[in-house]
Amino acid sequence: MTEEQLIELLACPICEERPKVQRKGDLLVCTLRGHGFKIVDGVPQMLPEDAVDPDKVKELLNES
């Protein structure tokens, strides 16, 4: 299974609707509300308390 196929199985742990996430750089980003989850050493940090605020996600993506 490829990394892209594995990412397709993941869903945002914060949103009740459990929307998919997309990889954008070193983040997985919720397709519904834009929460971000860092990827550290190839491992997504998907706990709700590790989430990056959507405004911060925009800043981080603009920096790259």
Buried (B, 14 or more C-beta within 10 A) or exposed (E): EEEEEEBEEBBBBBEEEEBBBEBEBEBBBBEBEBBBBBBEEEEBBBEEEBBBEBEBBEEBBEEE
